[in-house]
Amino acid sequence: MLDFIMQDWILDLGWIVAKIMMVIGPLLIAVAYLTLAERRVIGFMQLRKGPNVVGPFGLFQPFADALKLMAKETILPAGANKVVFMVAPMLTFILSLVAWAVIPFGEGLVIANINVGILYLFAISSLGVYGVIMAGWASNSKYAFLGALRSAAQMVSYEVSMGLVIINVLLCAGSLNLLDIVEAQRDMWFALPLLPMFVVFFISTLAETNRAPFDLPEGESELVAGYFVEYSSMSFALFFLGEYANMILMSSMTVILFLGGWLSPIDIWPLNVIPGPLWFIIKIMLVLFVFLWVRATTPRYRYDQLMRLGWKIFLPFSLIYVVLTAGFLLMTDRLPAVMLG
C-alpha cells in the first residue's frame, strides 16, 4: 500500500516538474530572443541594422552574449554585504519565473488554476521591489543605493494605480480567476469599454518594469547603471534576464486582462481555426513590440514628472473610473451574479 502511494506521489511530482519545464524552457528562449528583437527593432527604427553578424541574421547573438557573461569573473565589492549581494539577483530572477504558474495559455492550459490568480500575480510583481532594494543596499555604493531607492519608489507608486485598474476589470468579470476573466471577454474585449484604463495599465507596466521612458533607476547620465552598477558576469545576467522576463509577464497580464487572452479577435472561420495558445503568443508579441517602440521613440521622464504622473494623474483618474464603472454596471443591471449574490 505504502509503495503504491509513494509511486503515485512520484508520478504526480514528475508531472508537475514536466509542466514547469514546459513553461520555463520556452520562456527562457523567448527572453534570449527578446534581447535580440529589441536591438534589431530599435536598430531599424534608427535606420541602422542592429546585430546581424553572429549566425544567420544575427540569430545566435543572444547565445554569444550569454557565453561571454558566463566566462566573466564575478567581482564582489570590498564593502559589500556578500550574502545579500548574491541573493538579490537570484530573488529577482526567481520571482519573474514563479509568477508564470497561474498564467493560462489556453482553455485549461495552466499549471495552477487558483481562484485568486490575479491577486497572486499582483503580489509577486510587488515582491520584485525587494530584489532591487537588496541589490542597491548590499552593493555599498551611493549610485546603486540611489538607483534602488528610485526604483522602489517608482514601482510602489505605479502599483497603486495598477491595483485600481485591476479592480475595474474584476467588476466587469466578477472573478479573480484568470481563466474566468478571459472567458468574460468572449463577446467583447475589456480594452474597448475600459480603454482609458487599458492605457493607464500599459503605461504603469512600463514604469513597473523600469522601461523607457521611465528607466530613471538606470539613468546613465547621473547614476551610471542604477542598482546593478556593481554587478558583473552571471549575477548581472540574472538581473538582465529578470527584467526581460518581467516584460513578457506584464505583456501577458495586459493580454489576459484587456485583450481577450487566447480568444481570437472575431469568432469567424479563418481566425477561430488558429489555436488559442498561438493567439496568446501573437498578442504578447504585439504588446512587446509596443514596449520596444516606446523605448525607441520617447525621451526619459524627469523624476518629479514621473512621480506627478503616478500620484496626481493616474491614481485619482483610476479611482474615479472605478466608481464610474461600478455605477454604470449597477444602473444597467450588468453586475456579475457573483457580486450581487
C-alpha positions as CSV (number, residue, x, y, z in Angstrom):
1,M,0.0,0.0,0.0
2,L,2.8,2.4,1.0
3,D,4.7,1.6,-2.2
4,F,1.7,2.4,-4.3
5,I,1.2,5.7,-2.5
6,M,4.9,6.6,-3.0
7,Q,4.7,5.6,-6.6
8,D,1.6,7.8,-7.2
9,W,3.3,10.7,-5.4
10,I,6.4,10.4,-7.5
11,L,4.3,10.3,-10.7
12,D,2.4,13.5,-9.6
13,L,5.7,15.2,-8.8
14,G,7.2,14.2,-12.1
15,W,4.2,15.6,-14.0
16,I,4.3,18.9,-12.1
17,V,8.1,19.3,-12.8
18,A,7.4,18.4,-16.5
19,K,4.7,21.1,-16.7
20,I,7.0,23.7,-15.1
21,M,9.8,22.8,-17.6
22,M,7.4,23.1,-20.5
23,V,6.7,26.7,-19.4
24,I,10.2,27.8,-18.2
25,G,12.1,26.3,-21.2
26,P,10.3,28.3,-24.0
27,L,10.2,31.3,-21.6
28,L,14.0,31.5,-21.3
29,I,14.4,31.1,-25.1
30,A,11.8,33.9,-25.5
31,V,13.8,36.1,-23.1
32,A,17.0,35.5,-25.0
33,Y,15.4,36.4,-28.3
34,L,13.6,39.4,-26.9
35,T,17.0,40.9,-26.2
36,L,17.9,40.4,-29.9
37,A,14.5,41.6,-31.1
38,E,14.9,44.8,-29.0
39,R,18.3,45.6,-30.6
40,R,17.1,44.8,-34.1
41,V,13.8,46.7,-33.8
42,I,15.5,49.8,-32.3
43,G,18.2,49.5,-35.0
44,F,15.6,49.5,-37.8
45,M,13.8,52.5,-36.2
46,Q,17.1,54.4,-36.1
47,L,17.9,53.5,-39.7
48,R,20.7,51.0,-38.9
49,K,20.8,47.2,-38.9
50,G,21.5,46.1,-35.4
51,P,23.3,42.9,-34.5
52,N,23.4,40.7,-37.7
53,V,26.9,39.1,-37.6
54,V,26.7,36.1,-35.2
55,G,24.9,33.4,-37.2
56,P,22.3,33.9,-39.9
57,F,20.6,37.3,-39.4
58,G,22.3,37.5,-36.0
59,L,20.2,34.7,-34.6
60,F,23.0,33.3,-32.4
61,Q,23.8,36.7,-30.8
62,P,21.9,36.1,-27.5
63,F,23.8,32.8,-27.0
64,A,27.1,34.6,-27.8
65,D,26.2,37.3,-25.2
66,A,25.3,34.6,-22.6
67,L,28.6,32.7,-23.2
68,K,30.5,36.0,-22.8
69,L,28.8,36.7,-19.5
70,M,29.3,33.2,-18.2
71,A,33.1,33.4,-18.9
72,K,33.5,36.7,-17.0
73,E,34.7,36.8,-13.4
74,T,32.2,37.6,-10.6
75,I,33.6,40.6,-8.8
76,L,32.4,41.2,-5.2
77,P,32.9,44.8,-4.0
78,A,35.1,45.0,-0.9
79,G,32.5,46.8,1.3
80,A,29.5,44.7,0.0
81,N,27.3,42.5,2.2
82,K,28.3,39.4,0.2
83,V,25.3,37.1,1.1
84,V,22.6,39.8,0.3
85,F,24.6,40.9,-2.7
86,M,24.4,37.4,-4.3
87,V,20.9,36.6,-3.2
88,A,19.4,39.8,-4.8
89,P,19.7,38.8,-8.5
90,M,18.6,35.3,-7.7
91,L,15.5,36.6,-6.0
92,T,14.7,39.0,-8.9
93,F,15.0,36.2,-11.4
94,I,13.1,33.5,-9.5
95,L,10.2,35.9,-8.8
96,S,10.0,36.6,-12.6
97,L,9.6,32.9,-13.2
98,V,7.3,31.9,-10.3
99,A,4.6,34.2,-11.5
100,W,4.0,32.1,-14.6
101,A,2.4,29.3,-12.5
102,V,-1.0,31.0,-12.8
103,I,-0.8,32.3,-16.4
104,P,-3.3,30.5,-18.7
105,F,-2.0,29.8,-22.2
106,G,-5.3,28.4,-23.4
107,E,-8.5,26.8,-22.2
108,G,-7.4,24.7,-19.2
109,L,-3.7,25.1,-20.2
110,V,-2.4,26.4,-16.8
111,I,0.0,25.0,-14.2
112,A,-2.1,26.1,-11.2
113,N,-5.7,27.1,-11.8
114,I,-6.2,29.0,-8.5
115,N,-9.3,31.2,-7.8
116,V,-7.2,34.2,-6.8
117,G,-4.8,34.1,-9.7
118,I,-4.8,37.9,-10.3
119,L,-4.0,38.6,-6.6
120,Y,-1.1,36.1,-6.8
121,L,0.3,37.9,-9.9
122,F,-0.1,41.3,-8.2
123,A,1.7,40.0,-5.0
124,I,4.6,38.5,-7.0
125,S,5.0,41.7,-9.0
126,S,5.1,43.7,-5.8
127,L,7.8,41.4,-4.3
128,G,10.1,42.4,-7.2
129,V,10.9,45.6,-5.2
130,Y,12.8,43.6,-2.6
131,G,15.4,42.2,-5.0
132,V,16.1,45.8,-6.2
133,I,16.4,47.3,-2.7
134,M,18.6,44.4,-1.6
135,A,20.9,44.9,-4.6
136,G,21.2,48.6,-4.0
137,W,21.8,48.4,-0.3
138,A,24.2,45.4,-0.4
139,S,26.4,47.0,-3.1
140,N,27.7,49.6,-0.6
141,S,27.7,52.2,-3.4
142,K,25.9,55.5,-3.5
143,Y,25.0,55.2,-7.2
144,A,23.5,51.7,-6.6
145,F,21.6,52.8,-3.5
146,L,20.2,55.9,-5.2
147,G,19.1,53.8,-8.1
148,A,17.4,51.2,-5.8
149,L,15.6,54.0,-3.9
150,R,14.3,55.5,-7.1
151,S,13.3,52.1,-8.5
152,A,11.4,51.1,-5.3
153,A,9.6,54.4,-5.1
154,Q,8.6,54.2,-8.8
155,M,7.4,50.6,-8.6
156,V,5.3,51.2,-5.4
157,S,3.8,54.4,-6.9
158,Y,2.6,52.7,-10.1
159,E,1.4,49.6,-8.3
160,V,-1.4,51.6,-6.6
161,S,-2.9,52.7,-9.9
162,M,-2.4,49.2,-11.4
163,G,-4.4,47.8,-8.5
164,L,-7.3,50.2,-9.1
165,V,-7.2,49.4,-12.9
166,I,-7.4,45.6,-12.0
167,I,-10.5,46.4,-9.8
168,N,-12.2,47.8,-12.9
169,V,-11.6,44.5,-14.7
170,L,-12.8,42.5,-11.8
171,L,-16.0,44.5,-11.6
172,C,-16.7,43.5,-15.3
173,A,-15.6,39.9,-15.0
174,G,-16.9,39.1,-11.5
175,S,-14.0,36.7,-10.7
176,L,-10.3,36.7,-9.6
177,N,-9.6,33.6,-11.6
178,L,-7.6,34.4,-14.8
179,L,-9.5,31.7,-16.9
180,D,-12.8,33.3,-15.9
181,I,-11.5,36.8,-16.7
182,V,-10.6,35.6,-20.2
183,E,-13.9,33.8,-20.7
184,A,-15.8,37.0,-19.7
185,Q,-14.3,38.7,-22.8
186,R,-15.8,36.2,-25.3
187,D,-18.3,38.8,-26.6
188,M,-16.1,41.9,-26.2
189,W,-12.5,42.5,-25.1
190,F,-12.3,44.8,-22.0
191,A,-9.8,47.0,-23.9
192,L,-12.9,48.6,-25.6
193,P,-15.2,49.6,-22.7
194,L,-12.2,50.2,-20.4
195,L,-10.0,51.9,-23.0
196,P,-8.6,54.7,-20.6
197,M,-7.8,52.0,-18.0
198,F,-6.1,49.9,-20.7
199,V,-3.8,52.9,-21.5
200,V,-3.2,53.6,-17.8
201,F,-2.4,49.9,-17.2
202,F,0.1,49.8,-20.1
203,I,1.9,52.9,-19.0
204,S,2.0,51.6,-15.4
205,T,3.6,48.3,-16.7
206,L,6.3,50.4,-18.4
207,A,7.0,52.1,-15.0
208,E,6.7,48.8,-13.1
209,T,9.4,47.1,-15.3
210,N,11.7,50.2,-15.3
211,R,11.4,50.5,-19.1
212,A,11.8,53.7,-21.1
213,P,10.6,56.4,-20.7
214,F,10.5,55.5,-17.0
215,D,14.0,54.0,-16.8
216,L,15.1,56.5,-14.2
217,P,16.8,53.9,-11.9
218,E,19.4,53.3,-14.6
219,G,19.8,56.9,-15.8
220,E,23.3,56.7,-17.3
221,S,23.9,60.4,-17.1
222,E,23.6,60.6,-13.3
223,L,23.5,57.0,-11.9
224,V,25.8,55.0,-14.3
225,A,23.8,51.7,-14.4
226,G,21.5,52.2,-11.4
227,Y,21.1,49.5,-8.8
228,F,23.1,46.8,-10.6
229,V,26.2,49.1,-11.2
230,E,28.4,46.8,-9.1
231,Y,27.3,43.6,-10.7
232,S,29.2,41.5,-13.3
233,S,29.1,38.1,-15.0
234,M,26.2,35.8,-14.2
235,S,24.8,37.9,-11.3
236,F,24.4,40.8,-13.8
237,A,22.9,38.4,-16.4
238,L,20.3,37.3,-13.8
239,F,19.1,40.9,-13.4
240,F,19.0,41.3,-17.1
241,L,17.0,38.1,-17.6
242,G,14.7,39.0,-14.8
243,E,13.9,42.4,-16.3
244,Y,13.1,40.9,-19.7
245,A,11.1,38.0,-18.2
246,N,9.1,40.7,-16.3
247,M,8.4,42.5,-19.6
248,I,6.9,39.3,-21.0
249,L,4.9,38.7,-17.8
250,M,3.5,42.2,-17.8
251,S,2.6,41.8,-21.5
252,S,0.8,38.5,-20.8
253,M,-1.1,40.3,-17.9
254,T,-2.1,43.1,-20.3
255,V,-3.3,40.4,-22.8
256,I,-5.3,38.5,-20.2
257,L,-6.9,41.5,-18.6
258,F,-7.7,43.6,-21.7
259,L,-7.1,41.8,-25.0
260,G,-9.1,38.6,-24.5
261,G,-6.2,36.2,-23.6
262,W,-6.2,33.2,-26.0
263,L,-9.5,34.2,-27.7
264,S,-9.5,35.2,-31.4
265,P,-10.4,38.8,-32.2
266,I,-13.5,37.9,-34.1
267,D,-15.2,34.4,-34.0
268,I,-15.2,33.8,-37.7
269,W,-13.8,31.0,-39.8
270,P,-10.2,31.7,-40.7
271,L,-9.5,33.3,-37.3
272,N,-11.1,30.8,-35.0
273,V,-9.2,27.9,-36.6
274,I,-5.9,29.2,-35.1
275,P,-5.2,27.5,-31.8
276,G,-5.7,29.6,-28.6
277,P,-2.1,29.4,-27.3
278,L,-0.9,30.8,-30.7
279,W,-3.3,33.8,-30.4
280,F,-1.9,34.3,-26.9
281,I,1.7,34.4,-28.1
282,I,0.8,36.7,-31.1
283,K,-0.9,39.2,-28.7
284,I,2.1,39.1,-26.3
285,M,4.5,39.8,-29.2
286,L,2.4,42.8,-30.3
287,V,2.4,44.3,-26.8
288,L,6.2,43.7,-26.5
289,F,6.6,45.4,-29.9
290,V,4.9,48.5,-28.4
291,F,7.3,48.3,-25.4
292,L,10.3,48.4,-27.8
293,W,8.6,51.1,-30.0
294,V,8.1,53.3,-26.9
295,R,11.8,52.9,-25.9
296,A,13.0,53.8,-29.4
297,T,10.8,57.0,-29.7
298,T,10.4,58.6,-26.3
299,P,12.9,60.6,-24.2
300,R,13.3,59.8,-20.5
301,Y,11.0,61.4,-18.0
302,R,12.3,63.7,-15.2
303,Y,11.9,62.1,-11.7
304,D,9.4,64.7,-10.5
305,Q,7.3,64.3,-13.6
306,L,7.3,60.5,-13.1
307,M,6.0,60.8,-9.6
308,R,3.5,63.5,-10.5
309,L,2.1,61.3,-13.3
310,G,1.7,58.4,-10.9
311,W,0.2,60.1,-7.8
312,K,-1.6,63.2,-9.2
313,I,-2.9,61.9,-12.5
314,F,-3.2,58.1,-12.7
315,L,-4.3,57.5,-9.1
316,P,-7.3,59.9,-9.0
317,F,-8.2,59.1,-12.6
318,S,-8.3,55.3,-12.0
319,L,-10.1,55.8,-8.7
320,I,-12.9,57.9,-10.4
321,Y,-13.1,55.3,-13.1
322,V,-13.7,52.5,-10.6
323,V,-16.7,54.5,-9.3
324,L,-18.0,55.2,-12.8
325,T,-17.6,51.5,-13.9
326,A,-19.4,50.2,-10.7
327,G,-22.1,52.9,-11.1
328,F,-22.7,52.0,-14.8
329,L,-22.8,48.3,-14.2
330,L,-25.3,48.8,-11.3
331,M,-27.6,51.1,-13.2
332,T,-27.7,48.8,-16.3
333,D,-28.1,45.6,-14.2
334,R,-24.8,44.2,-15.6
335,L,-23.0,43.5,-12.4
336,P,-21.9,39.9,-12.4
337,A,-24.1,37.5,-10.4
338,V,-21.3,36.6,-8.0
339,M,-21.1,40.2,-6.8
340,L,-24.9,40.6,-6.5
341,G,-25.1,37.4,-4.5
